[in-house]
Amino acid sequence: MYTRTCHLCNGIINYKNIGSFKRAEKLNKQCKRCANISRIRTPEWNAKISLARKGKKHSVETRKLISEVQKQQYELGKKVIWNKGLTKHTSDSIKRSAEKLSARNLGKTYESIHGPAKAALIKQKQRVAKLGFKHSNETRKLMSEIQQLAQSGKRLTETHKENIRRSMYNKLCANTYTSYEEWKESFSEREKYYKRVRSLTESQPLYKLKNYDKRGKTGYHLDHIIPVSYGYANNIPPEAIADISNLQMLPYDENIKKGNKYV
């Protein structure tokens, strides 16, 4: 085995026979990685490589190597970042593009944007990325403060709410009903009542309730003092059941024991 050093990156190059070694020494050849960086690829070559790699996945080591090569290309000026390092906060054109994209996709599902196959892949990646993830106490506190600001100030507009409902329809019921209006009419009076109460409840300033900051699956639950089922059975207006005066935070075990009882 014969070895020499690349004059560009100082990497080690290995040769099996002395003839190749002497020829490389004479021509002062660079390593394959450096040669690929300086080589100009034709569209036909790129298409051929893309077809050969279709359906294949790089190993972790290969990804690291690709990342290093790309960094080298950026440093040498042979590759330019697509957005030139700008973001929607520093560039008006990128901000306009982001707003157009957001408006175009508003109320749409992953399935309607990317198709069922790609949507399933995106959702799977999101689930894997969030698996075992927990927010820090600082992040939870910040999220709570943001929610308080949202509830004490700006409310969701009817247009926004309607977009959310249409998104739910497209995701869950588009294959069952012929239209969005038909889907809305399919709800029973009980379902309509419960949905109305839920919507009005979430619009209340819940952060004012005692122990609201401890809300969680195994912490405190939001409870209606007069249960929603009791309100429906006795024709109590949804506005009264959802009012802040009828809400309290209960430890989750107490809330489960209480159930739909009116104590």
N, C-alpha and C positions, 0 to 999 in steps of 0.2 A: 504494500500500500504506500503510495506517494502522496504527500500533502504539500500544499502551498497556501498562501494567504491572499485573499481578494484585496486589490489595491483601493477599492471604494469603501467597503464596509468592514474590512479586516476580518471577514469570516473565513473559516477553515474550509478548503476545497480538497476532496479526496480523489485520487486517481488509481485505477487498478493496474495500468501498465505504464512503463517508463516513456513510451512513445508519446502518449497523450499528455503526460506530465511535461516533457520537454517542449512540445508544441505550444502548450499553454504558457509556459515560461517565456518562450521566444516572442509570442504575440501579446504577452501581458494581459491575458483574458480575465474578465471578471466572472464572478459566480453567477449561477442561473437566476437567482433572485434579483440581483442588480441588472442583469441583462433584460429581464422581463419588465422592470420598471422603465427602462429607457426605450423599449421596443414599442413601435406604433402598431396597434392592432387594426385590421381592416374590419368593416361591418360583417363580411362573410365569415371571418375568423371568429368574431364575437358570437355570431349566430350558431356556428358549429360547436363552440365550447358550451354555450347555453343549452343546446340540445343534448349534448353528452352528459351534462350535469343535472338534467331535469329529473326531479324526484329523489335526488340524493341529498344527504345532509353531511355537512362538514363535522369533523370531530372537534373537541374543545381545543386541542393543540393547533389544528389547522386554522380555527377561527382566530386564535391569538396571533398566529403568523400573518394572516390576512390583515388583521388590525395593525400590526407593526409596519407592513408594507404600505398600507394606505397612509399611515402617519408620515412615513418617509416621503411619499408622493406629495403630501400637503406641504412638508418642509422644503422640498426641492422646487415647489411651484408647478409641478406637472399635473396637479389635480386641485381644482377649486371647489370649496364647499358650496353646495347648491344655493344656500341662502346668504352666502358671504358673511356668516356669523351674525346676521340680523334676526330680530324676532318681531312679533307683532307689537311689542312695547317700544321698539326703537325705529320701526319702519312703517310708514303709512300704507305703502303698497301691500305689504304682507298682512297688515291689519285688515285692509279692505278685503283681501282674499279670504282671510279667516272668517270674517263676518258673512261673506257670501256663502261660504261652505256651510257655516253654522245654520244660516237661514234656509239653505237648500235641504239640509238633513233634519230640520226641526220636525219632531213628531214621527219620524220614520224609525223603523226597527233595523237591526243589523241584517235581517233577512231581506228586507226590501232594498237595502243599499248594496250589499255584497253578494246576496244569494244564499240559499240554505247551507251549502257545503262550507263556504268560507265563514259564514256567521257562526256555525258550530265550532269551527277551529278557533276563531277569535274568542268566543266565550270560554272554551276549554283553556286557552292560554291565560285568560284573566283569572279563572278559578285556580289554576296552578300557581300563578303569581301571588295570589292572596291567601293561599293555603297556609294556615298557621300564623298568619300575620296579625299582630295586635297593635293598636294605636298606643302611643305613649300617653302618660297623664297630661303632659303639656298640650299634645294634639287634641285630646278629648276636651280639654278645657277651652281651647280655641274654637273647636267645632261647636261647643255649647254656646259660646259667646256669639258666634256667627248666627246660630239659630235664633238666639234671643233678639239680635238686631233685626233679623228677617221678620220675626213674629211681632215685634213691637213697632215696626215701621212698614216697609213695603210688603204688600200682599200679592199673591199670585193673581194675575188678571184672568178674567173669564176666558179670554182667547187662549192663554197658556193652559188653563184647566181643560179646555176643549181639545187642545192639541194632545194633552196627556191621555184623555179618554180615547181619542182616535188612535193613538199609538197602541193602547191596550187592545182596542178592537182589532187592529191589523195583526197584532201579535198572537191573540188568543182565539178570535172568533171569525176571522175573515173567511175561513173555509166552511163555516156553519151557516152564516146568515148572508143574505144577498146584499144588504146595505147596512151602514152604520145606524141609520134611523130605526131599522127593524131590530137591530141588536138592543138599542136603548128601550124599545117598547117591550122587549121580551122579559124584562125584569118584573118580578112580582112587586106588589105594593110594600111587602115587608122588606125586600131587598132595596128598593128605592129609599125607604125610610132609614135603613141602616147606613146606606151610602151617604145620605144627606147628613146624618148625625156625625159620621166619621169626618166628612169634609168640614163641617162647622167646628168640630172639636179641635182639629188640627190648626184652625185659623185663630184659636184663642191664644192669649198670652200665657202659654203653659209655664214659661220660666218663672212666673210669679208664685207658682205652687211650691209649698214646702217639700224639700227632698227631691225636687225636680232634677238636680244635678246628679242624683244617684240612680237615675232611670236606667234600666238595663234588664236583660233577660233573667238574671238571678239577683237583681237589685230591687228597685221599686218599679211598680207597674202603674200606669195611668188608669184610674177607676172612675166610673160614673156612679155617684152616690145613689141616685135613682137610676136603676139599670135601663139600658136601651130597650130590652125586651118588655120591661114594665111600661115604659113610655109608649111603645107601639101598641101594646094590648089595651092601654087606657086612653089612647088618642091624645097624648101629650105632644105639643108641637116640638119638632126636632130642635128648634132654636133654644127651647127651655132645657132639654136634656143635654145639649152640647155646651150650654153656658158655663163660664168659668166657676160660677157659684155651685155648680153640680159636679165639679171635678175635684179629685184628690189623688195624692200619690200614696199607694199602699205597698208594703213589702210583698214580694211576689207570692209567697206562700199564703199570706192572708187573703190576697186577691183571688187566688185559686180556690181557697176554701169558700170565699163569699159567693163566687160564681155569679148567677143572675138573681140572687136574693136581694130583696129590698129591706135592709135592716133599719 
